[in-house]
Amino acid sequence: EESDTDADINSGGNGWGLTDEGLEEICFEHHDAIQEMESILSNLFPDFIVSRLPATVLGESVTPMTANAPTNGDVFGYHIDADPNITPSSPWTDVYGRYPNRAAGKPRFMSCLIYLDDEWDGDQWQWGAPTRFVDVPTEDIDDLNVYDVQACPGRCIIMDQDIGHSVVAPNAAAGKRARYSLVWKLILHPKIV
């Protein structure tokens, strides 16, 4: 028999992830752990009002949080979470316009990723599944600078949303284990003093 938890998990293909209903529930229902993390994020950025990405920026189809659960064999491409310089026409662009992320006095688009597994393989990295960041040079597109942040229980990555990155699937040594993470898509509004 399917439990309430099983109903929120989607096992399409090799990977595991949240169903649309599960993602909606985690985004819009109250969860003490999520509230605590959002409080921590607000305290990390005292010069900003920290909020989740509102639907007015990219539309209702983009949730302010997402969950990743790659398993061995999954393949992912590089992406950015968002960029205020290429937002679609919306109430957001009516107020703020389009601008480079990190522009002085403008809201900053950031993401916060937390690895959720209770255990991963410590400092051996045999299970893999890092988050891979890429810096595309302006001169030679073939000369990519790549940096991996290894999965580690409770590790938190805070990054600008316009930085290219990719989920990397676990290695065969991880067996059928999924590497779970939760991502907040954030807007940091500068406080007016």
N, C-alpha and C positions, 0 to 999 in steps of 0.2 A: 504494500500500500504506500502511496506517495505521501510524504510528510509535507507540512507547510514549507519547510526549508527546501525540499526537493523541488517544489513547484516554482521556486525562484531561480533555479539553476537550469541552464540550457546546455545540453551536451551535443550541439550540432558540430559535425566534423570531429577533429581531434581535440579541440580546445573546450574548455568549460568557461562559462561566463553567466552573467545575470540576464534573465529575460527582461523584456521591456517593463513588465510589471514589477519585477524585483528592483530594477534600476530606479523606477519612479518611486518605489517605497523607500529606498535608501536616500534618495534625493529630497523627498518632500515630507516624510514622516519624522517624528522626533526619535533621536537615538542619542543617549547620553555620551557615548564615546565620540560621536561626530561633533556634538556640541563642545565637548572638552577640547578636541583638536582645533576647532574653529576659534576657541578662546585663546589657545596657545598661539595660533597664527596671528591673531589680533595683537597679542602682547609682543610678538616678534617685530611687528611693524608699527610702532607707536605714532609715527608721523602720518599714518594712513588710516582710512576707514576701510577695513577688509570686508569684502562681500563676495558671494558666489557670482559667477557669470550670469547676468540676467538674460532672460529670453529675448529682450529687446535688442541684444547685440547680434546674435546669429540666427534667431528664430526658435520656435517651440521645439523643433526636432533635435536641437543640441542641448543635452542635459548639463547641469552645472557640476556634475560628478560623473565619473565613469569607473568601471571595474575591469581589470585585466586578469586573465587566468590562462596564460599560454601553457601548452604541454609540448613534449618532444614531438618534433615534426611540423609544428606550426611555422608559418613564414609570414613576416610582417615587413612592410616598407617604411621608409622614413616619412615623417609627417611633422607638422607643427600643430599645436592645439588651437591657436588663434593668433591673429595679428591685427591690431587696430588700424593699420595702414591699408588693409584690404577687406575691411568689413563691408557687408552689403548695405545698400540703402535701407535705412531703418530709423526708428525714433532715436536710437543711439547716435547714429551719424548726423542726424538733424541737430543734436545738442553738441556733440564733441567733434564732429567732422572725422576725417581720416588723418592719422598722424603716425609717426614712427613710435614704436613701443619705447618706453623710457624717456619720452619727451617731457621736459620740465613743465610742471603744472597740469599735466594730463593724467587721466587714469592709466595705471600700468597693468598689463595683462600678465598674470603669473599662474603657474600650476604648482600644486603640491602633490607629490606621489609618495605613498607609504607602502612599504612591503609588509604584507599581512601574515605570511606564514609563521607559525610558531617555531618552526625549525627550518633551517636550510643548511647546507653542508659546511658551515663555518668558514674558515679562511682557506679551505682547500679548493673552492670554486669548481669542483668537479661536476656539479649539477648545472652550472652556468646560469642562464636567464638574466643577464644584466639588462639595464636600460642603456642603450647605445646612443651617444650623442655624436653629431657630425657637424663639422665646420667646413662649409664649402668655400674654398678660396676663390677670390675674384679673378685670379690669373689662369690657373690650370685646374680645370674641373676634375681631372684625373688624380689630383694630389689632395685627396680628402684627409682631413684631420679627424680621427675617430677617438672617442674616449668612452670607456665602459664604466658604469657605476654598478658594482656587483650587488646582487640581491642579498639582503641580510635582514633577519627578522627585526621589524620596528624601524629600520632605516628610513629616513625621510629625505626626499630630494625636493628642493624648492628651486624653480627655474622660470625664466621668462617663457611665455607661451610661444614666442616666435623663434625659438631655437629648435632646429631640426633634431629629431630623435626617433628611436624605434624600440619597440618591444622586441626582445630576443627570446626565443623559445628555450626551455631547458635542454640540456644535453641528454643523450641516451642513458647516462649514469643515473639520472633522476627518475628513471622508470616512468610510471604513469602520473607522477606528481605534477600538479599544476603549481606555477609560481603566482601567488595571488598578490594583487596590489589594488589600491584605491587611489583615484586621482581627483583632486579638487581643482576646478577651473575657477580662478579668482580674478577679481578686479580690485586693485588697490587705489582708492581715491585719495589724493593728497588732502590733508586737513588744512583748512584755511585758518591762518593765525592772525 
